[in-house]
Amino acid sequence: MAGHTHFTWNYDDGRQSLLNLYQKGKDKQWDSTTRIDWGLEVDPYDALGTPENTLALYGSRQYGKLNEKERQEMRRHMAAWEFSQFLHGEQGAMICSARIVETVPDLDSKFYAATQVMDEARHAEIFARFLKDKIGMEYPISSHLQALLGDALSDSRWDMPYLGMQVLIEGLALAAFGILRDKTNKPLPKQMLAYVMQDEARHVAFGRLALRDYYAQLSPKELAEREEFVVEGCYLMRDRFRMQEVWENLGFDMAECMDYMNKGPRMQAFRSRLFTRIVPCVKDIGLWGPAVKRAYEDMGVLDMAKSDLLALMKADESQAELIDQERRRERLRREDQEIADRVAEVDAAVAAGASDTAG
C-alpha cells in the first residue's frame, strides 16, 4: 500500500449531500444474523435454482459431454466460485473503504467511509457463512480481481481506491448481484443479494458524489491518467467472470471452454449487463474522454451511458424493502394461522368435554 494519512482539523459542516448519505448509512445499519433467515435450506448442487439454459456453458460441446451428476457438480463449483469472488471483493472493499477513511482529505467523506467499513465487514461475513454452511466449498481470489485491487491500493493518490473500488468493483458487483437476485428462485440467496445491494447502492452514490467534485478540478493530464486506469480496470472486470479456475478444477477442455465463454451468447449478454452501473457513473464523474469511449464501444457497452443511474440505485434499494415487507406479511400469516389452529384445538376440546358431560 502507498499513500498518506490525512488528518482534518476543520470540523465545519461539510457538503450536505455527503452528510445526508452519512446519516442514511447510520440509519440503514443491520445485523445479518437476525435479518437473514439462515434456517432456509440450500441445495449445494442447485444453490440458485437457475434454469439450465442460462448456464454459461450451456450449448457448448463440453456441456453436451456431461452426464447429470457431472452437471450438478459443475453447478456447485460455479456457485462456489461466484460467491467466493463476491466474498473476496467485499474484503477488498472493506480494506479500500478503511483506506479512504485514512487518506481522503474531507471530513464528510471520512464520516461516510467509516459507515462503509462496517457495511463491507457485514457483507464479507454473509458470503463467508453462505459458502461454509450452505455450499461447503470455496475458491481463491481470481487473478483479475486481485490485479485491480492491487492497482487501486498501491497508488499513492487518495482518489484511486475510490475510483477502483467505489466505481469499478462496486459498480460491477451491483450489476452481478442484481443479475443473480433477479434470476434465482431460492429465498436465501435472494435475501442475501437484495440486502447487500441495498448497502452497495449507497456506496456507488458515495464514490459518484465525492469524485465528481474532485475531478472537476483536475488538469487534462490528470484526468487522462484516471481514464487510463478506468480502461484497464474495465477490461480486467470484463474478463473476471470467465471462471477458468472452475473449468480447470473440473478437468474440462480449457481451450473450448474459454472460447465459448468469450464468444457464447449468454456470456456476451451477461458481460454487457455487468456495466449497467459502471458506464453511467464513469460519465457522470467526468472521465469521458476519447479513450474511455473507444474502450466502451469495443466492449459493446457505450449505449449504457444513457442509463439513469439514480433510478437503478433507487430500484436496488427498494427490492430489499419489498422482500422485508413480504417476509413480515408471511410471518403475520403464520402467526394468525397458529392462533386459528389453537382456537380450533381449544374449541374441539371444549366440545369433546361437553359431549362427555352430556353422556
C-alpha positions as CSV (number, residue, x, y, z in Angstrom):
1,M,0.0,0.0,0.0
2,A,1.0,3.6,-0.6
3,G,-0.3,7.0,0.3
4,H,-0.5,9.4,3.2
5,T,-2.7,9.7,6.2
6,H,-4.8,12.9,6.2
7,F,-5.9,14.4,9.5
8,T,-8.6,17.0,9.2
9,W,-8.8,19.6,12.0
10,N,-11.6,21.7,10.4
11,Y,-14.9,20.5,11.8
12,D,-17.1,22.9,9.9
13,D,-20.2,21.5,8.2
14,G,-19.4,19.5,5.1
15,R,-21.3,19.0,1.8
16,Q,-24.9,18.4,2.6
17,S,-25.3,15.7,0.0
18,L,-22.5,13.6,1.7
19,L,-23.7,14.4,5.2
20,N,-27.2,13.1,4.1
21,L,-25.6,10.0,2.8
22,Y,-23.7,9.6,6.1
23,Q,-27.0,9.9,8.0
24,K,-28.5,7.3,5.7
25,G,-25.6,5.0,6.2
26,K,-26.1,5.2,10.0
27,D,-29.9,4.7,9.8
28,K,-29.6,1.7,7.5
29,Q,-27.2,-0.5,9.6
30,W,-28.5,-4.0,10.1
31,D,-27.5,-7.3,11.7
32,S,-27.1,-10.2,9.2
33,T,-27.7,-12.8,11.9
34,T,-31.2,-11.6,12.5
35,R,-32.3,-10.0,9.2
36,I,-31.4,-13.0,7.1
37,D,-33.3,-16.3,7.5
38,W,-30.3,-18.7,7.8
39,G,-32.6,-21.6,8.6
40,L,-33.6,-21.9,5.0
41,E,-32.3,-25.0,3.3
42,V,-29.9,-24.7,0.3
43,D,-29.1,-27.5,-2.1
44,P,-25.4,-27.0,-2.8
45,Y,-25.9,-28.6,-6.2
46,D,-28.6,-26.1,-7.2
47,A,-27.9,-23.2,-4.9
48,L,-29.5,-20.6,-7.1
49,G,-32.2,-22.7,-8.9
50,T,-31.2,-21.0,-12.2
51,P,-32.7,-22.6,-15.4
52,E,-30.3,-24.9,-17.2
53,N,-30.4,-22.9,-20.4
54,T,-29.0,-19.8,-18.6
55,L,-25.8,-21.6,-17.5
56,A,-22.7,-20.1,-19.1
57,L,-21.5,-23.3,-20.8
58,Y,-25.0,-24.4,-21.9
59,G,-25.0,-25.2,-25.6
60,S,-21.2,-25.8,-25.8
61,R,-19.7,-29.2,-26.9
62,Q,-18.2,-29.5,-23.4
63,Y,-21.5,-29.1,-21.7
64,G,-23.0,-31.7,-24.1
65,K,-20.5,-34.3,-22.9
66,L,-21.6,-34.1,-19.2
67,N,-23.9,-36.5,-17.5
68,E,-26.5,-35.4,-15.0
69,K,-24.2,-35.9,-12.0
70,E,-21.4,-34.0,-13.6
71,R,-23.7,-31.1,-14.4
72,Q,-24.8,-31.0,-10.8
73,E,-21.2,-30.9,-9.7
74,M,-20.5,-28.1,-12.2
75,R,-23.3,-26.1,-10.7
76,R,-21.9,-26.5,-7.2
77,H,-18.4,-25.3,-8.4
78,M,-19.9,-22.4,-10.3
79,A,-21.9,-21.2,-7.2
80,A,-18.8,-21.7,-5.0
81,W,-16.7,-19.6,-7.5
82,E,-19.2,-16.8,-7.9
83,F,-19.8,-16.4,-4.1
84,S,-16.1,-16.7,-3.4
85,Q,-15.4,-13.8,-5.7
86,F,-18.1,-11.8,-4.0
87,L,-16.5,-12.6,-0.6
88,H,-13.0,-11.6,-1.8
89,G,-14.4,-8.4,-3.4
90,E,-16.2,-7.5,-0.1
91,Q,-13.0,-8.0,1.9
92,G,-11.2,-5.8,-0.7
93,A,-14.0,-3.2,-0.3
94,M,-13.6,-3.3,3.5
95,I,-9.9,-2.6,3.2
96,C,-10.3,0.1,0.5
97,S,-13.0,1.9,2.5
98,A,-10.8,1.8,5.6
99,R,-8.0,3.3,3.4
100,I,-10.4,6.0,2.2
101,V,-11.1,7.0,5.9
102,E,-7.3,7.3,6.3
103,T,-6.4,9.2,3.1
104,V,-9.3,11.3,1.9
105,P,-8.8,14.9,3.0
106,D,-12.5,15.8,3.6
107,L,-14.2,15.1,6.9
108,D,-17.6,14.5,5.4
109,S,-16.1,11.7,3.2
110,K,-14.3,10.2,6.2
111,F,-17.6,10.1,8.1
112,Y,-19.4,8.2,5.4
113,A,-16.5,5.9,4.6
114,A,-16.4,4.8,8.2
115,T,-20.0,3.5,7.9
116,Q,-19.0,1.7,4.7
117,V,-16.2,-0.2,6.5
118,M,-18.9,-1.7,8.7
119,D,-21.1,-2.5,5.7
120,E,-18.3,-4.3,3.9
121,A,-17.5,-6.3,7.0
122,R,-21.1,-7.4,7.2
123,H,-21.1,-8.4,3.6
124,A,-17.9,-10.5,3.9
125,E,-19.5,-12.2,7.0
126,I,-22.6,-13.1,5.0
127,F,-20.8,-14.6,2.0
128,A,-18.3,-16.4,4.1
129,R,-21.2,-18.0,6.1
130,F,-23.1,-18.9,3.0
131,L,-20.0,-20.6,1.4
132,K,-19.1,-22.5,4.6
133,D,-22.6,-23.6,5.8
134,K,-24.6,-23.9,2.5
135,I,-22.1,-24.7,-0.3
136,G,-19.2,-26.3,1.6
137,M,-16.6,-25.1,-0.9
138,E,-14.5,-22.0,-1.6
139,Y,-12.4,-20.7,-4.4
140,P,-9.3,-18.4,-4.2
141,I,-9.5,-14.8,-5.5
142,S,-9.4,-14.5,-9.3
143,S,-6.3,-13.0,-10.8
144,H,-8.3,-10.2,-12.5
145,L,-9.9,-9.0,-9.2
146,Q,-6.6,-9.3,-7.4
147,A,-4.9,-7.2,-10.1
148,L,-7.4,-4.4,-9.9
149,L,-7.4,-4.4,-6.0
150,G,-3.6,-4.2,-6.2
151,D,-3.6,-1.3,-8.6
152,A,-6.2,0.6,-6.5
153,L,-4.4,0.1,-3.2
154,S,-0.8,0.6,-4.4
155,D,-1.4,4.0,-5.9
156,S,-0.4,6.9,-3.6
157,R,-3.2,9.3,-4.9
158,W,-6.1,9.3,-2.4
159,D,-8.8,9.1,-5.1
160,M,-7.6,5.9,-6.7
161,P,-9.1,3.5,-4.1
162,Y,-12.3,5.5,-4.6
163,L,-12.2,5.0,-8.3
164,G,-11.1,1.4,-8.3
165,M,-13.5,0.3,-5.6
166,Q,-16.5,2.6,-5.4
167,V,-16.9,3.0,-9.2
168,L,-15.4,-0.1,-10.9
169,I,-15.5,-3.0,-8.4
170,E,-18.7,-1.9,-6.5
171,G,-20.4,-0.9,-9.7
172,L,-19.7,-4.3,-11.3
173,A,-20.7,-6.1,-8.1
174,L,-24.0,-4.3,-8.0
175,A,-24.8,-5.4,-11.5
176,A,-23.7,-9.0,-10.9
177,F,-25.7,-9.2,-7.7
178,G,-28.7,-7.9,-9.5
179,I,-28.5,-10.4,-12.3
180,L,-28.4,-13.3,-9.7
181,R,-31.0,-11.7,-7.5
182,D,-33.5,-11.5,-10.3
183,K,-32.6,-14.9,-11.7
184,T,-32.7,-17.0,-8.6
185,N,-35.9,-18.6,-7.2
186,K,-34.2,-19.6,-3.9
187,P,-35.2,-17.4,-0.9
188,L,-31.9,-17.4,1.0
189,P,-29.6,-16.1,-1.8
190,K,-32.3,-13.7,-2.9
191,Q,-32.4,-12.2,0.6
192,M,-28.6,-12.0,0.8
193,L,-28.1,-10.4,-2.5
194,A,-31.0,-7.9,-2.1
195,Y,-29.9,-6.7,1.3
196,V,-26.2,-6.4,0.2
197,M,-27.4,-4.4,-2.8
198,Q,-29.3,-2.0,-0.6
199,D,-25.9,-1.1,1.0
200,E,-23.9,-1.1,-2.2
201,A,-26.2,1.4,-3.9
202,R,-25.2,3.9,-1.2
203,H,-21.5,3.1,-1.8
204,V,-21.7,3.8,-5.5
205,A,-23.5,7.1,-4.7
206,F,-20.7,8.0,-2.3
207,G,-18.0,7.5,-5.0
208,R,-20.1,9.4,-7.5
209,L,-20.6,12.4,-5.3
210,A,-17.1,12.7,-4.0
211,L,-15.2,12.1,-7.2
212,R,-17.4,14.3,-9.4
213,D,-16.5,17.3,-7.2
214,Y,-12.8,16.4,-7.2
215,Y,-12.4,15.6,-10.9
216,A,-13.9,18.9,-11.9
217,Q,-10.7,20.5,-10.5
218,L,-8.1,18.3,-12.3
219,S,-6.0,19.1,-15.3
220,P,-6.4,17.3,-18.6
221,K,-3.3,15.3,-17.9
222,E,-4.5,14.2,-14.5
223,L,-7.9,13.2,-16.0
224,A,-6.2,11.2,-18.8
225,E,-4.3,9.2,-16.1
226,R,-7.6,8.4,-14.4
227,E,-9.2,7.5,-17.7
228,E,-6.3,5.1,-18.5
229,F,-6.9,3.4,-15.1
230,V,-10.6,3.1,-15.9
231,V,-10.0,1.5,-19.3
232,E,-7.5,-1.1,-17.8
233,G,-9.8,-1.8,-14.9
234,C,-12.9,-2.3,-17.1
235,Y,-11.1,-4.8,-19.3
236,L,-10.0,-6.7,-16.1
237,M,-13.6,-6.7,-14.8
238,R,-14.9,-7.8,-18.2
239,D,-12.6,-10.9,-18.1
240,R,-13.2,-11.6,-14.5
241,F,-16.3,-13.8,-14.9
242,R,-14.9,-16.4,-17.3
243,M,-14.5,-18.9,-14.5
244,Q,-11.3,-20.5,-15.8
245,E,-10.5,-21.8,-12.3
246,V,-13.7,-23.8,-12.3
247,W,-13.1,-25.4,-15.7
248,E,-9.5,-26.3,-14.7
249,N,-10.7,-27.9,-11.5
250,L,-13.3,-30.0,-13.3
251,G,-10.8,-31.1,-15.9
252,F,-12.7,-29.6,-18.9
253,D,-11.3,-28.8,-22.2
254,M,-9.8,-25.3,-21.4
255,A,-9.4,-24.1,-25.0
256,E,-13.0,-25.0,-25.8
257,C,-14.4,-23.5,-22.6
258,M,-12.6,-20.2,-22.8
259,D,-13.5,-19.8,-26.5
260,Y,-17.2,-20.4,-25.6
261,M,-17.0,-18.1,-22.6
262,N,-15.6,-15.3,-24.8
263,K,-18.0,-15.8,-27.7
264,G,-21.1,-17.6,-26.4
265,P,-24.4,-15.7,-26.5
266,R,-25.1,-16.0,-22.7
267,M,-21.7,-14.7,-21.6
268,Q,-21.8,-11.8,-24.1
269,A,-25.2,-10.7,-22.8
270,F,-24.1,-11.2,-19.2
271,R,-20.9,-9.2,-19.7
272,S,-22.8,-6.3,-21.2
273,R,-25.2,-6.2,-18.3
274,L,-22.3,-6.0,-15.9
275,F,-21.6,-2.5,-17.0
276,T,-25.1,-1.0,-16.4
277,R,-23.9,0.8,-13.3
278,I,-20.2,1.5,-14.2
279,V,-20.7,3.3,-17.6
280,P,-23.1,6.0,-16.5
281,C,-21.2,6.5,-13.3
282,V,-17.9,7.0,-15.2
283,K,-19.5,9.5,-17.4
284,D,-21.1,11.3,-14.5
285,I,-17.9,11.8,-12.6
286,G,-16.3,13.4,-15.7
287,L,-14.0,10.6,-17.0
288,W,-15.5,10.6,-20.5
289,G,-12.6,11.2,-22.9
290,P,-12.0,9.5,-26.2
291,A,-10.0,6.6,-24.7
292,V,-12.8,5.6,-22.4
293,K,-15.5,5.9,-25.1
294,R,-13.4,3.8,-27.5
295,A,-13.0,1.1,-24.9
296,Y,-16.7,1.0,-24.1
297,E,-17.5,0.9,-27.8
298,D,-15.1,-2.0,-28.2
299,M,-16.9,-3.8,-25.3
300,G,-20.3,-3.1,-26.8
301,V,-21.5,-1.1,-23.7
302,L,-21.2,2.5,-24.8
303,D,-25.0,3.0,-25.0
304,M,-25.3,2.3,-21.3
305,A,-24.1,5.8,-20.7
306,K,-27.7,6.8,-21.3
307,S,-28.9,4.7,-18.3
308,D,-30.5,6.5,-15.4
309,L,-28.0,5.7,-12.6
310,L,-30.2,7.2,-9.8
311,A,-33.2,5.2,-10.9
312,L,-31.2,2.0,-11.0
313,M,-29.8,2.6,-7.5
314,K,-33.3,3.5,-6.1
315,A,-34.7,0.3,-7.6
316,D,-31.8,-1.7,-5.9
317,E,-32.7,-0.2,-2.6
318,S,-36.5,-0.8,-3.0
319,Q,-36.0,-4.5,-3.7
320,A,-34.7,-5.1,-0.2
321,E,-37.6,-3.3,1.3
322,L,-40.1,-5.3,-0.7
323,I,-38.5,-8.6,0.5
324,D,-38.8,-7.3,4.1
325,Q,-42.4,-6.5,3.6
326,E,-43.2,-9.9,2.1
327,R,-41.4,-11.7,4.9
328,R,-43.4,-9.6,7.5
329,R,-46.7,-10.5,5.8
330,E,-45.7,-14.2,5.7
331,R,-44.8,-14.1,9.4
332,L,-48.1,-12.5,10.3
333,R,-49.9,-15.0,8.2
334,R,-48.2,-17.9,10.0
335,E,-48.9,-16.3,13.4
336,D,-52.6,-15.8,12.5
337,Q,-52.8,-19.4,11.4
338,E,-51.2,-20.6,14.6
339,I,-53.7,-18.7,16.6
340,A,-56.6,-20.1,14.5
341,D,-55.3,-23.6,14.9
342,R,-55.0,-23.1,18.7
343,V,-58.5,-21.7,18.9
344,A,-59.8,-24.6,16.9
345,E,-58.0,-27.0,19.2
346,V,-59.5,-25.4,22.3
347,D,-62.9,-25.4,20.7
348,A,-62.6,-29.0,19.9
349,A,-61.5,-29.8,23.5
350,V,-64.5,-27.9,24.9
351,A,-66.9,-29.6,22.6
352,A,-65.4,-33.0,23.5
353,G,-65.7,-32.2,27.2
354,A,-69.3,-31.0,26.8
355,S,-70.1,-34.3,24.9
356,D,-68.6,-36.4,27.7
357,T,-70.6,-34.5,30.3
358,A,-73.8,-34.9,28.4
359,G,-73.1,-38.6,28.1
